[in-house]
Amino acid sequence: QVQLVESGGGLVQAGGSLRLACVASRRTFVVAAMGWFRQAPGKEREFVAGITWGGGSAVYADSVKGRSTISRDRTKNTVWLQMTLLKPEDTALYYCAAGPQLGTTPPAYVYWGQGTQVTVSS
């Protein structure tokens, strides 16, 4: 079992920045990749960004590409999502997820955190 704990969400004005963090309780062969997803009220959960623990390969959703950076620190079992130029449409509950391979859909991930709320005011 792997526990994931997110932090760093909050209320920010449009154009601002936030840095989300996700700490994993441990890393195993089942947790080769980490992802960030978000879900706004009434909408489906959508992929934001993902990264592999090993090589650090990263992938981004088009909606955040160029505005967000995902990174990881293997010594701290921590993944960050730095978001800049935030827009009101970025408002959502942001989830951290862990899985055996890098994917862009929820079924690719096995473990999930409880989420951290990001609210962007206009």
DSSP file with accessible surface (Angstrom, degrees, kcal/mol):
  #  RESIDUE AA STRUCTURE BP1 BP2  ACC     N-H-->O    O-->H-N    N-H-->O    O-->H-N    TCO  KAPPA ALPHA  PHI   PSI    X-CA   Y-CA   Z-CA
    1    1 A Q              0   0  139      0, 0.0     2,-0.5     0, 0.0   110,-0.0   0.000 360.0 360.0 360.0 140.8    0.0    0.0    0.0
    2    2 A V        -     0   0    5     96,-0.1     2,-0.4    23,-0.1   110,-0.2  -0.991 360.0-153.0-125.7 125.9    1.2    3.5   -0.8
    3    3 A Q        -     0   0  104     -2,-0.5    22,-2.5   108,-0.1     2,-0.4  -0.831   8.0-162.0 -98.5 139.8   -0.2    6.6    0.8
    4    4 A L  E     -A   24   0A  11     -2,-0.4     2,-0.5   108,-0.4   110,-0.5  -0.980   3.7-169.3-122.9 131.4   -0.1    9.9   -1.0
    5    5 A V  E     -A   23   0A  94     18,-2.0    18,-2.4    -2,-0.4     2,-0.2  -0.975   6.5-160.7-125.9 119.3   -0.5   13.2    0.7
    6    6 A E  E     +A   22   0A  20     -2,-0.5     2,-0.3    16,-0.2    16,-0.2  -0.640  15.8 163.6 -95.5 155.6   -1.0   16.4   -1.3
    7    7 A S  E     +A   21   0A  64     14,-2.0    14,-2.7    -2,-0.2   109,-0.1  -0.956  39.3  70.8-156.4 168.0   -0.5   20.0   -0.1
    8    8 A G        +     0   0   36     -2,-0.3    11,-0.3     1,-0.3    14,-0.0   0.343  59.9 132.2 104.8  -6.1   -0.1   23.5   -1.5
    9    9 A G        +     0   0   28     12,-0.1     2,-0.3     9,-0.1    -1,-0.3  -0.183  23.6 123.6 -70.9 172.3   -3.5   24.3   -2.7
   10   10 A G  E     -d  118   0B  28    107,-0.8   109,-2.8   106,-0.1     2,-0.5  -0.987  59.4 -53.3 165.4-169.6   -5.3   27.5   -1.9
   11   11 A L  E     +d  119   0B 130     -2,-0.3     2,-0.3   107,-0.2   109,-0.2  -0.875  54.3 165.3-101.8 128.9   -7.0   30.6   -3.2
   12   12 A V  E     -d  120   0B  25    107,-2.6   109,-2.4    -2,-0.5     2,-0.1  -0.982  34.7-111.0-142.4 151.6   -5.1   32.7   -5.8
   13   13 A Q  E >   -d  121   0B 147     -2,-0.3     3,-2.4   107,-0.2    73,-0.2  -0.473  50.6 -82.2 -79.7 155.2   -5.9   35.5   -8.2
   14   14 A A  T 3  S+     0   0   49    107,-2.5    73,-0.2     1,-0.3    -1,-0.1  -0.283 120.2  30.5 -55.7 137.3   -5.8   35.0  -11.9
   15   15 A G  T 3  S+     0   0   48     71,-3.2    70,-0.7     1,-0.3    -1,-0.3   0.249  99.4 115.4  93.0 -10.3   -2.3   35.3  -13.2
   16   16 A G    <   -     0   0   22     -3,-2.4    70,-2.4    70,-0.2     2,-0.3  -0.070  57.6-122.3 -83.7-173.8   -0.8   34.0   -9.9
   17   17 A S        -     0   0   62     67,-0.2     2,-0.3    68,-0.2    67,-0.2  -0.917  19.2-175.7-132.6 155.0    1.1   30.9   -9.1
   18   18 A L  E     - B   0  83A  30     65,-2.3    65,-3.4    -2,-0.3     2,-0.5  -0.984  14.7-148.3-144.9 151.7    0.9   27.9   -6.8
   19   19 A R  E     - B   0  82A 129    -11,-0.3     2,-0.3    -2,-0.3    63,-0.2  -0.962  15.6-161.8-124.3 112.8    3.2   25.0   -6.1
   20   20 A L  E     - B   0  81A   0     61,-2.8    61,-2.5    -2,-0.5     2,-0.4  -0.689   5.4-160.4 -91.0 146.5    1.5   21.7   -5.2
   21   21 A A  E     -AB   7  80A  14    -14,-2.7   -14,-2.0    -2,-0.3     2,-0.4  -0.942   8.6-168.0-126.5 148.4    3.4   18.9   -3.4
   22   22 A a  E     -AB   6  79A   0     57,-2.2    57,-2.5    -2,-0.4     2,-0.5  -0.975   6.0-162.9-136.6 121.3    2.7   15.2   -3.2
   23   23 A V  E     -AB   5  78A  69    -18,-2.4   -18,-2.0    -2,-0.4     2,-0.4  -0.914   8.1-152.0-107.4 126.5    4.6   13.0   -0.7
   24   24 A A  E     -A    4   0A   3     53,-2.9   -20,-0.2    -2,-0.5     3,-0.1  -0.788  15.3-137.0 -96.1 140.7    4.5    9.3   -1.2
   25   25 A S  S    S-     0   0   58    -22,-2.5     2,-0.3    -2,-0.4    -1,-0.1   0.806  82.7 -19.1 -67.1 -29.0    4.9    7.0    1.8
   26   26 A R        -     0   0  118    -23,-0.3     2,-0.4    51,-0.1    -1,-0.2  -0.978  61.6-121.2-166.3 165.1    7.2    4.7   -0.2
   27   27 A R        +     0   0  102     -2,-0.3     2,-0.3    -3,-0.1     5,-0.1  -0.971  34.2 161.9-117.7 134.3    8.2    3.9   -3.7
   28   28 A T    >   -     0   0   36     -2,-0.4     3,-1.9     3,-0.0    -2,-0.0  -0.815  58.4 -86.5-135.3-179.1    8.0    0.4   -5.1
   29   29 A F  T 3  S+     0   0  188      1,-0.3     3,-0.4    -2,-0.3    70,-0.0   0.740 127.1  61.2 -64.6 -18.6    8.0   -1.2   -8.6
   30   30 A V  T 3  S+     0   0   36      1,-0.2     2,-0.4     2,-0.1    -1,-0.3   0.682 100.3  56.6 -78.4 -15.6    4.2   -0.5   -8.6
   31   31 A V    <   +     0   0    2     -3,-1.9    -1,-0.2     1,-0.2    -2,-0.1  -0.519  60.1 134.3-117.6  63.6    4.9    3.2   -8.3
   32   32 A A  S    S+     0   0   42     67,-0.9    21,-2.6    -2,-0.4    22,-0.5   0.663  70.5  35.6 -84.1 -17.9    7.1    4.0  -11.3
   33   33 A A  E     -FE  52  99B   0     66,-2.5    66,-2.4    19,-0.3     2,-0.4  -0.967  63.6-154.6-138.7 152.5    5.2    7.0  -12.3
   34   34 A M  E     -FE  51  98B   1     17,-3.1    17,-2.9    -2,-0.3     2,-0.3  -0.962  15.3-173.5-125.4 144.0    3.3    9.9  -10.6
   35   35 A G  E     -FE  50  97B   0     62,-2.8    62,-2.5    -2,-0.4     2,-0.4  -0.941  18.8-141.6-136.8 157.0    0.6   12.0  -12.0
   36   36 A W  E     +FE  49  96B   0     13,-3.4    12,-2.9    -2,-0.3    13,-1.5  -0.982  24.5 175.0-115.2 132.2   -1.5   15.0  -11.2
   37   37 A F  E     -FE  47  95B   0     58,-2.8    58,-2.9    -2,-0.4     2,-0.3  -0.855  11.5-155.8-125.2 165.2   -5.2   15.1  -12.1
   38   38 A R  E     -FE  46  94B  11      8,-2.6     8,-3.2    -2,-0.3     2,-0.4  -0.988   4.9-164.7-143.1 153.9   -7.9   17.6  -11.4
   39   39 A Q  E     - E   0  93B  64     54,-2.0    54,-2.4    -2,-0.3     6,-0.2  -0.957   4.6-163.1-142.6 119.8  -11.6   17.5  -11.1
   40   40 A A    >   -     0   0   24      4,-0.4     3,-2.4    -2,-0.4    52,-0.1  -0.648  46.5 -76.2 -94.5 156.5  -14.0   20.5  -11.2
   41   41 A P  T 3  S+     0   0  125      0, 0.0    -1,-0.1     0, 0.0     3,-0.1  -0.270 118.6   8.4 -55.8 129.9  -17.6   20.3   -9.9
   42   42 A G  T 3  S+     0   0   91      1,-0.3     2,-0.3    -3,-0.1    -3,-0.0   0.487 112.8 100.3  79.5   3.2  -19.8   18.5  -12.5
   43   43 A K  S <  S-     0   0  146     -3,-2.4    -1,-0.3     1,-0.0     2,-0.1  -0.804  75.6-102.1-120.3 162.2  -16.8   17.5  -14.7
   44   44 A E        -     0   0  172     -2,-0.3    -4,-0.4     1,-0.1     2,-0.3  -0.412  46.4 -92.5 -76.7 156.7  -14.8   14.4  -15.2
   45   45 A R        -     0   0   73     -6,-0.2     2,-0.4    -2,-0.1    -6,-0.2  -0.525  50.7-163.2 -68.4 132.1  -11.4   13.9  -13.6
   46   46 A E  E     -F   38   0B  87     -8,-3.2    -8,-2.6    -2,-0.3     2,-0.1  -0.913  19.8-107.8-126.2 149.0   -8.8   15.1  -16.1
   47   47 A F  E     +F   37   0B  21     57,-0.4   -10,-0.2    -2,-0.4     3,-0.1  -0.438  32.6 171.1 -71.2 141.4   -5.1   14.6  -16.5
   48   48 A V  E     -     0   0B   0    -12,-2.9    13,-2.7     1,-0.4     2,-0.3   0.714  60.1 -28.7-114.6 -54.8   -2.8   17.5  -15.8
   49   49 A A  E     -FG  36  60B   0    -13,-1.5   -13,-3.4    11,-0.2    -1,-0.4  -0.984  51.5-164.6-162.9 157.2    0.8   16.2  -15.8
   50   50 A G  E     -FG  35  59B   0      9,-2.3     9,-2.1    -2,-0.3     2,-0.3  -0.982   3.0-173.2-148.3 159.1    2.8   13.1  -15.0
   51   51 A I  E     -FG  34  58B   6    -17,-2.9   -17,-3.1    -2,-0.3     2,-0.3  -0.994  22.6-122.9-152.3 148.4    6.4   12.1  -14.4
   52   52 A T  E  >  -F   33   0B  30      5,-1.6     4,-0.5    -2,-0.3   -19,-0.3  -0.735  15.4-139.1 -91.9 145.7    8.5    9.0  -14.0
   53   53 A W  T  4 S+     0   0    8    -21,-2.6    21,-0.1    -2,-0.3    -1,-0.1   0.894  96.1  46.3 -68.1 -37.5   10.5    8.4  -10.9
   54   54 A G  T  4 S+     0   0   43    -22,-0.5    20,-0.1     1,-0.1    -1,-0.1   0.995 128.4  10.9 -72.3 -77.6   13.4    7.0  -12.8
   55   55 A G  T  4 S-     0   0   71      1,-0.1    -1,-0.1     2,-0.0    -2,-0.1   0.603  92.7-124.0 -82.5 -10.2   14.3    9.1  -15.8
   56   56 A G     <  +     0   0   21     -4,-0.5     2,-0.1     1,-0.2    -3,-0.1   0.722  45.1 171.3  74.7  19.9   12.1   12.0  -15.0
   57   57 A S        -     0   0   74     -6,-0.1    -5,-1.6     1,-0.0     2,-0.3  -0.451  14.6-162.4 -64.4 135.1   10.2   11.9  -18.3
   58   58 A A  E     -G   51   0B  48     -7,-0.2     2,-0.3    -2,-0.1    -7,-0.2  -0.895  16.8-171.5-125.3 151.6    7.3   14.3  -18.1
   59   59 A V  E     -G   50   0B  49     -9,-2.1    -9,-2.3    -2,-0.3     2,-0.3  -0.988   9.3-162.3-140.0 145.5    4.1   14.7  -20.0
   60   60 A Y  E     -G   49   0B  52     -2,-0.3   -11,-0.2   -11,-0.2     2,-0.2  -0.946  23.3-113.4-129.6 150.3    1.5   17.6  -19.8
   61   61 A A    >>  -     0   0   19    -13,-2.7     3,-1.5    -2,-0.3     4,-1.4  -0.515  33.9-118.9 -72.6 149.2   -2.0   18.2  -20.8
   62   62 A D  T 34 S+     0   0  136      1,-0.3    -1,-0.1     2,-0.2     3,-0.1   0.832 111.0  66.0 -59.1 -30.9   -2.4   20.8  -23.5
   63   63 A S  T 34 S+     0   0   52      1,-0.2    -1,-0.3     3,-0.0   -15,-0.1   0.719 115.7  25.4 -67.0 -21.4   -4.4   23.0  -21.1
   64   64 A V  T X> S+     0   0    0     -3,-1.5     3,-2.4   -16,-0.2     4,-1.3   0.460  87.2 126.7-119.7  -5.9   -1.4   23.5  -18.8
   65   65 A K  T 3< S+     0   0  120     -4,-1.4     4,-0.1     1,-0.3   -16,-0.0  -0.304  81.3  17.0 -59.3 133.1    1.5   23.1  -21.1
   66   66 A G  T 34 S+     0   0   77      2,-0.5    -1,-0.3     1,-0.0     3,-0.1   0.222 123.8  62.4  88.0 -14.7    3.9   26.0  -20.9
   67   67 A R  T <4 S+     0   0   27     -3,-2.4    17,-2.6     1,-0.1     2,-0.3   0.532  99.5  51.4-114.0 -14.1    2.3   27.2  -17.7
   68   68 A S  E  <  -C   83   0A   7     -4,-1.3    -2,-0.5    15,-0.2     2,-0.4  -0.935  56.4-163.7-131.3 152.0    3.1   24.2  -15.4
   69   69 A T  E     -C   82   0A  82     13,-2.4    13,-3.1    -2,-0.3     2,-0.4  -0.995   6.4-158.7-135.7 127.3    6.2   22.2  -14.5
   70   70 A I  E     +C   81   0A   8     -2,-0.4     2,-0.3    11,-0.2    11,-0.2  -0.856  21.4 164.7-103.3 140.4    6.2   18.8  -12.8
   71   71 A S  E     -C   80   0A  45      9,-2.0     9,-2.6    -2,-0.4     2,-0.3  -0.948  17.4-152.1-147.5 165.9    9.3   17.7  -11.0
   72   72 A R  E     -C   79   0A  65     -2,-0.3     2,-0.5     7,-0.2     7,-0.2  -0.986  11.9-153.9-144.8 154.9   10.3   15.0   -8.5
   73   73 A D  E >>> -C   78   0A  43      5,-2.9     5,-1.9    -2,-0.3     3,-0.9  -0.942   8.2-167.4-127.1 107.3   12.8   14.4   -5.7
   74   74 A R  G >45S+     0   0  119     -2,-0.5     3,-0.5     1,-0.3    -1,-0.1   0.816  86.7  59.6 -68.0 -29.5   13.5   10.7   -5.3
   75   75 A T  G 345S+     0   0  126      1,-0.2    -1,-0.3     2,-0.1    -2,-0.0   0.773 115.8  34.7 -69.9 -22.5   15.3   11.2   -2.0
   76   76 A K  G <45S-     0   0  129     -3,-0.9    -1,-0.2     2,-0.2    -2,-0.2   0.353 101.7-128.2-110.3   3.2   12.2   12.8   -0.5
   77   77 A N  T <<5 +     0   0   37     -4,-0.6   -53,-2.9    -3,-0.5     2,-0.4   0.871  65.6 138.4  50.6  40.2    9.6   10.7   -2.4
   78   78 A T  E   < -BC  23  73A  11     -5,-1.9    -5,-2.9   -55,-0.2     2,-0.4  -0.938  40.1-167.8-125.2 139.4    8.0   14.0   -3.4
   79   79 A V  E     -BC  22  72A   1    -57,-2.5   -57,-2.2    -2,-0.4     2,-0.3  -0.977  11.7-159.9-122.1 138.0    6.5   15.3   -6.6
   80   80 A W  E     -BC  21  71A  41     -9,-2.6    -9,-2.0    -2,-0.4     2,-0.5  -0.879  11.5-159.2-117.1 150.8    5.8   18.9   -7.2
   81   81 A L  E     -BC  20  70A   0    -61,-2.5   -61,-2.8    -2,-0.3     2,-0.6  -0.943  11.3-163.5-126.7 107.2    3.5   20.7   -9.7
   82   82 A Q  E     -BC  19  69A  65    -13,-3.1   -13,-2.4    -2,-0.5     2,-0.5  -0.828  10.2-170.8 -91.2 121.0    4.4   24.3  -10.2
   83   83 A M  E     +BC  18  68A   1    -65,-3.4   -65,-2.3    -2,-0.6     2,-0.3  -0.957   6.7 176.2-117.9 130.8    1.6   26.2  -11.8
   84   84 A T        +     0   0   46    -17,-2.6   -67,-0.2    -2,-0.5   -68,-0.2  -0.783  59.1  29.7-125.3 169.4    1.9   29.7  -13.1
   85   85 A L  S    S-     0   0  107    -70,-0.7    -1,-0.2    -2,-0.3   -68,-0.2   0.901  83.8-160.8  48.0  47.4   -0.4   32.1  -15.0
   86   86 A L        -     0   0    3    -70,-2.4   -71,-3.2   -73,-0.2   -70,-0.2  -0.249   7.7-157.8 -64.5 146.4   -3.3   30.5  -13.3
   87   87 A K    >   -     0   0   86    -73,-0.2     3,-2.4    -3,-0.1     4,-0.3  -0.854  31.5-109.7-121.0 157.0   -6.7   31.0  -14.8
   88   88 A P  G >  S+     0   0   52      0, 0.0     3,-1.9     0, 0.0    32,-0.4   0.854 117.9  63.2 -55.1 -32.2  -10.2   30.7  -13.3
   89   89 A E  G 3  S+     0   0  128      1,-0.3   -49,-0.0    30,-0.1    -3,-0.0   0.567  88.7  69.7 -72.9  -5.8  -10.7   27.5  -15.3
   90   90 A D  G <  S+     0   0    1     -3,-2.4    -1,-0.3    30,-0.0     2,-0.2   0.532  71.3 119.8 -81.5  -7.6   -7.8   25.9  -13.4
   91   91 A T    <   +     0   0   37     -3,-1.9     2,-0.3    -4,-0.3    28,-0.2  -0.412  41.2 107.7 -61.7 125.0  -10.1   25.9  -10.4
   92   92 A A  E    S- H   0 118B   2     26,-2.1    26,-2.7    -2,-0.2     2,-0.6  -0.966  75.7 -79.8-178.3 170.9  -10.5   22.3   -9.3
   93   93 A L  E     -EH  39 117B  43    -54,-2.4   -54,-2.0    -2,-0.3     2,-0.5  -0.857  49.0-146.3 -89.4 122.6   -9.6   19.7   -6.7
   94   94 A Y  E     -EH  38 116B   0     22,-2.9    22,-2.2    -2,-0.6     2,-0.4  -0.835  14.0-164.1-100.2 127.4   -6.2   18.5   -7.6
   95   95 A Y  E     -E   37   0B  32    -58,-2.9   -58,-2.8    -2,-0.5     2,-0.4  -0.871  11.9-144.8-112.3 143.1   -5.3   14.8   -7.0
   96   96 A a  E     -E   36   0B   1     -2,-0.4    17,-2.5   -60,-0.2     2,-0.3  -0.814  24.3-175.0 -98.2 143.0   -1.9   13.1   -6.9
   97   97 A A  E     -EI  35 112B   0    -62,-2.5   -62,-2.8    -2,-0.4     2,-0.4  -0.975  13.6-156.1-140.8 153.6   -1.7    9.6   -8.2
   98   98 A A  E     +EI  34 111B   0     13,-2.4    13,-2.4    -2,-0.3    12,-2.4  -0.986  22.2 153.3-132.5 141.3    0.8    6.8   -8.4
   99   99 A G  E     -E   33   0B   0    -66,-2.4   -66,-2.5    -2,-0.4   -67,-0.9  -0.940  53.4 -93.0-156.9 177.8    1.0    3.9  -10.8
  100  100 A P  S    S+     0   0   65      0, 0.0     2,-0.3     0, 0.0   -69,-0.1   0.655 103.4  15.1 -75.4 -18.3    3.2    1.4  -12.6
  101  101 A Q  S    S-     0   0  136      7,-0.6     2,-0.4   -71,-0.1   -68,-0.2  -0.990  89.6 -87.3-153.1 159.9    3.7    3.4  -15.7
  102  102 A L        +     0   0   55     -2,-0.3     2,-0.3   -70,-0.1   -50,-0.1  -0.523  57.8 157.6 -72.6 123.5    3.2    6.9  -17.0
  103  103 A G        -     0   0   15     -2,-0.4   -44,-0.1   -44,-0.1    -4,-0.0  -0.913  44.5-140.1-141.4 170.6   -0.2    7.4  -18.3
  104  104 A T  S    S+     0   0   78     -2,-0.3   -57,-0.4   -57,-0.1    -2,-0.1   0.242  80.0  70.2-117.7   9.3   -2.7   10.2  -19.0
  105  105 A T  S >  S-     0   0   75    -59,-0.1     3,-2.0     1,-0.1     4,-0.3  -0.952  85.0-115.4-127.0 151.5   -5.9    8.5  -17.9
  106  106 A P  G >  S+     0   0   44      0, 0.0     3,-2.2     0, 0.0    -1,-0.1   0.844 109.4  64.3 -54.1 -39.3   -7.1    7.6  -14.3
  107  107 A P  G 3  S+     0   0  117      0, 0.0     0, 0.0     0, 0.0     0, 0.0   0.714  90.2  69.3 -61.5 -15.4   -7.1    3.8  -14.9
  108  108 A A  G <  S+     0   0   22     -3,-2.0    -7,-0.6    -9,-0.1     2,-0.3   0.641  93.4  70.9 -74.7 -10.1   -3.3    4.0  -15.4
  109  109 A Y    <   -     0   0   11     -3,-2.2   -10,-0.3    -4,-0.3     3,-0.1  -0.837  54.8-172.3-116.6 145.5   -2.9    4.8  -11.7
  110  110 A V        +     0   0   78    -12,-2.4     2,-0.4    -2,-0.3   -11,-0.2   0.818  70.0  47.2-101.1 -42.8   -3.3    2.6   -8.7
  111  111 A Y  E     -I   98   0B  39    -13,-2.4   -13,-2.4  -108,-0.0     2,-0.4  -0.861  63.1-171.5-111.6 146.1   -3.0    4.9   -5.7
  112  112 A W  E     -I   97   0B  70     -2,-0.4  -108,-0.4   -15,-0.2   -15,-0.2  -0.967  14.8-136.4-135.7 146.3   -4.6    8.2   -5.1
  113  113 A G        -     0   0    6    -17,-2.5  -108,-0.2    -2,-0.4     3,-0.1  -0.286  33.5-105.4 -87.1-178.9   -4.4   11.0   -2.6
  114  114 A Q        -     0   0  167   -110,-0.5  -109,-0.1     1,-0.2   -19,-0.1   0.616  62.4-117.4 -85.0 -16.4   -7.3   12.9   -1.1
  115  115 A G        -     0   0   20    -19,-0.1     2,-0.4   -22,-0.1   -20,-0.2   0.048  12.9-121.0  99.4 154.3   -6.8   16.0   -3.1
  116  116 A T  E     - H   0  94B  21    -22,-2.2   -22,-2.9  -109,-0.1     2,-0.3  -0.999  28.9-120.6-135.1 133.1   -6.0   19.6   -2.5
  117  117 A Q  E     - H   0  93B  86     -2,-0.4  -107,-0.8   -24,-0.2     2,-0.5  -0.579  22.8-170.2 -81.7 132.3   -8.3   22.5   -3.6
  118  118 A V  E     -dH  10  92B   0    -26,-2.7   -26,-2.1    -2,-0.3     2,-0.5  -0.988   5.7-177.7-118.7 123.7   -7.1   25.1   -6.0
  119  119 A T  E     -d   11   0B  52   -109,-2.8  -107,-2.6    -2,-0.5     2,-0.6  -0.990   6.7-167.0-125.4 124.6   -9.3   28.1   -6.5
  120  120 A V  E     -d   12   0B   6     -2,-0.5     2,-0.3   -32,-0.4  -107,-0.2  -0.950  10.0-153.8-114.3 118.3   -8.4   30.9   -8.9
  121  121 A S  E      d   13   0B  42   -109,-2.4  -107,-2.5    -2,-0.6    -2,-0.0  -0.657 360.0 360.0 -92.7 148.6  -10.4   34.1   -8.7
  122  122 A S              0   0  139     -2,-0.3    -1,-0.1  -109,-0.2   -35,-0.0  -0.344 360.0 360.0 -89.2 360.0  -10.9   36.4  -11.7
